[in-house]
Amino acid sequence: MSNTVKTILVAIDPSPASQSAFLQALRLAASMQAKLVAVSVTPRYEGNMNRWKMSDANEQMSLPFKNCLEDAVKTSESLGQSVRTVHRVGDPVEEIVALAEEEGAGLLLMGYHRRSYLKRVFLGQTAAKIIGLSPCDVLLIPENGEVNFASILVGLDGSKYSMEAGQRALDLALSYGGEVHALTVLDVPVDRSLLYGVLDQARHKNFTALQVLAGQGEKLGVPVITELREGSPYENIVKYSEEKKIQLIVLGAYGRTALARILMGSVVERVAALSLLPTLVVKKLGCNGIRDLA
């Protein structure tokens, strides 16, 4: 990914989480020699502001979003880097995704604040929709989180989407001198696990995926540690990341869809919400190298 990402798009707002995510975007842009674009979207107000006697309501609402873009420019200049800023008014999901398409972004960064355990169970509809609709990989960064690639965990479930995530993890580890931990979690319902051979078949299928990634890592000279566990996928992924002091979690997303409900409550969303680590959501590439729009 480090060799193919030419443009990084970071979505920011006045929150501290966005400010810390912007610093990580600067670091990545420098290491990947990529162009950095920062976007801030003022949500369109649909109500009547006349009763509040605010003739410049849109400008007043946009002020904090424009200010955070100005702060981003000052921060980048102080570090000897450059950033192009874009301010838009409208639906944040639509505007961010549209700009990612216009810029041909290879990576979209978003920060999110650390909340209580219960409140983190769901990231929120905005984040889920952006993940689902994004034409490129999405990197979710918790407040004050740092992006490092020395120890990368990728979740494999045997699907082509998770194998794409595995490829991205190998690419990053190769570029930054890191190692990859490949984890498969068998989540077979009790009633099915009692059927003859079902659990063994699941183990064989997923163990094969682990072997394939380990073999690719050996050819590239990237250390790959594999492990097979049973239980809840998202709980095991988070637990493993804590046990092994992982620095980045990489997961595959099922193509590109407007149906955000597919992501709501999924392994991707729950891991990103419950983990305190940056999570990279990989969007599948088509056979011709163009990002999958299906």
N, C-alpha and C positions, 0 to 999 in steps of 0.2 A: 504493500500500500504506500509506503514512503516514497517509492519511485513513480507512482502513478497519480498521486494526489497533486494537482497543480493549483487548486483553489480550495481554501478552507473557509466555510461560512460559519460564523458564530452568532447565535441569537442572544441578544442581551436586553436587559431591562434595568430599572433602578435598584433591584435587589442585590444584597451582598453576594448571593450565590452566583449571579451573573457576572459580577465583577471578578470573582475568583476564577470563574470559567474563562473569562477573557484573557487572564494572565496565562492560563494553560494553552489557550489558542495561540498566543504569541510564541510560546515555547515550541509548540508543534510546527507552526509556520516556519520558524527559523530552522528547526532540525530537518524539515522536509523540503526546505527551499520553495515553499508554496506561497501564493498570493493570499492575503487575509482580507476578508470582507466581513464587516460587522453590521448587523441589521437590528433595528429596534422598531417594534410595531405598536402604535397607539391603537387600542381597541376602539372601534367606531361606536360613538354614543348614539343610541337610537331614540332617546327620550327628548323631551322638550325642555331646553335650558332657559327659555325666555322667563319662566317664572322665577328663576334664580338671578335674573337680571345680568346674565353673562353674555354679552354680545360676541365675545371671542372665545366661546367655550372650547372649540376644537383646538385652538392654540394653547389655551390653558391646560388642557388635558395632555397635549403633546409635549409640553415643556419638560417634564422629568425624563421622558424618553429621548428627547433631543440632547438634554444635558448629559445623559449617560453615554451617548455617542461622542460628545465633545470630550468627556473624561477619558474615553477609550483612546482618542487621538493623542491626548496629552500623555497618557501612560505609554503608548507605543513610541512616541517621539523621545520620551525620557530614556527609553531603552535602546534608542537608535534603530527602531523598526518602523514600518509603515503599515497603515491600515486604511482601507476605503470604507466609508460609512454610508449606510442607506437608511433613511427613515421613511416609514410608510404608515398609512392609516387604514384600518380594516380588520378583518378577521386574522389574528396572529398565525393560525395554522395555514390558511390559504396564502398569506403574503410571504411567509417564510419558505414554504414549499415552492411557490412560484419563483422566488428569487434564487433558490438553489438550482432550479431548472435553467433559469436565464444565465446564471454564472457558470453553469457546467461544474458545479461544486463536486469534489470527490469525497468531502467529509463535512458533516454538519455537527457543530458542537452546541450543547445546551447544558446550562447549569441548573441545579435544583437544590433547594434548601433542605437541611437536615431537620426532620420533624420527629415527633414521638413515634414509638414503634407502631402503635395503632394507626396513626395518621399516615404512616409510610406504606401501609398495605397497598394503596393505590396511588400511583404517581399523579393521576389526574387525566382528564380527557384530552387536554391540549397536547401533553407529551405523547400520549398513546396515539393520537391522530397524526402527529408529526412523524413518529416512527413508522406508522403504517403507510403514510403517503410520500415520505421522503424518497427522492430519486437516488440518494447516495447513503453511504454508511452514516449512522448517527452515534455520536459519542456523548453519553450522559455523564456529567461530572457533578458529584455531590459538593456542597459548599465546603471550601477549603481543601478539596481533594486535589491530589497531584497525579499527573499521568506519567507513568514509568512503564518500561517494557522488559525489565529484567526477569520478571516472573509472570507469565501469562496463563490464565486458566480458560480453556475453551470447553463448552459443553457439547457433547456429541450424542445424538440420538439415532444415528444411522441414516438420517434423511440427507438429501442433497443440499439442503439449506444449512444444516449443521456442518457438513463437510466443506462448504464454502467458507464458513466461519473458521474451520480448522486451517484452511489454506491462508486466510488472512492472518491468523495467529502465527503461523510459520513464517510468513513474510515479514511481520513485525519483529519477530525474534531474530530472524536472520539479519535484518537491517540494523538492529540495536544491540545485538549480542546477548539476547535473552534466552530463556528456556520456556518450553511450553508444557503445561500440565493438561492432559486430555482426560476428561471425566465423563463417564457414561453412567446414568442413573436409571435403573430398571424400575418402572412404575407400573407393575402388572396387577390389576385388581385381583383380590383374593379368590373370587369365584372362577376367574380364568386361570389363575396360577395352579388351581387344583386339577385342571384338565391335563391329560397326559401329553407331555412334551412341550407345552406352551412356554413354560419358563425357560427350558433348555434352548428352545428356538430363539427366544428373545436374547438370551445370553450370547448365543453364537453370532447372531446378527450384529449386536452391538460390539462384541469383542472383535469382530472382523473390522469394523470401522476404526477401532482403536489401533489395531495392527497396521492398517493402511496408513493412518496418519503418522504412526511411529516410523514406518518404513520410509515415508517421504521425508521425515525429519532427519533420518540417518543419511539419506542421499544429500541433503542440503547441509549437513553438519550442525543441525539444530537439535539440542537435547530434548527429548520428548518423554515425559513421565506419564504413564497411563494408569488409570484406576477404574474399577467397575464397582458400583454400589447399588443398593436397593432402597426404595422408599420414595419420598417426595423429591422430585427433581430440583425445584428451587431451594428447598431447605438444605439439601445435600450440597448444592453448588455453593451456597453462602457459607455453610459450615466448613467445607473443604477449603474455601478461600481464606478463611480465618485460621484454620489449622496450619496451612502451608505458607502463610504470609504472602499471599498472591498480591500483585500490584494492579492487574487489569483483568477484567472478566470479558470474554468475547462470546457472543451468542449469535445464532443465525435467526433471521426473520423470514417469514413465509411470503416472499415476494413483496409486491406493492399493492395495497388494497385500500379502498375508501371505507371499508367496514372496520372502524376502530374497535368494535366489540370483539374482533378476533384477538386483539392484543390485550384488551382489558382482562386482567386476572390471569394472563398467560405466564409462562415461565419467564419470558423476557421481562415483562413488566414487574413481576413480583421480585425477581432477582435485583433489578435496578432499584426498586423501591426499598428493599430490605437490606441490601448491602451498602456499606460505606465506601465501596470502591468504585472507581470509574467503570462504566460498562459500555463496551462497544457493540452496537447492534449492526450486524453485517447484512446488507441487502444483496440478494443473489445477482450474479452477473449472467447475462445470456451467453450462448455459445460463441457469439461473435464479439464478445467483450463489451457489449452495450448493456447497461443496467436493465434488469428485467422489469417491464412495465405491466406484466400480467398479474 
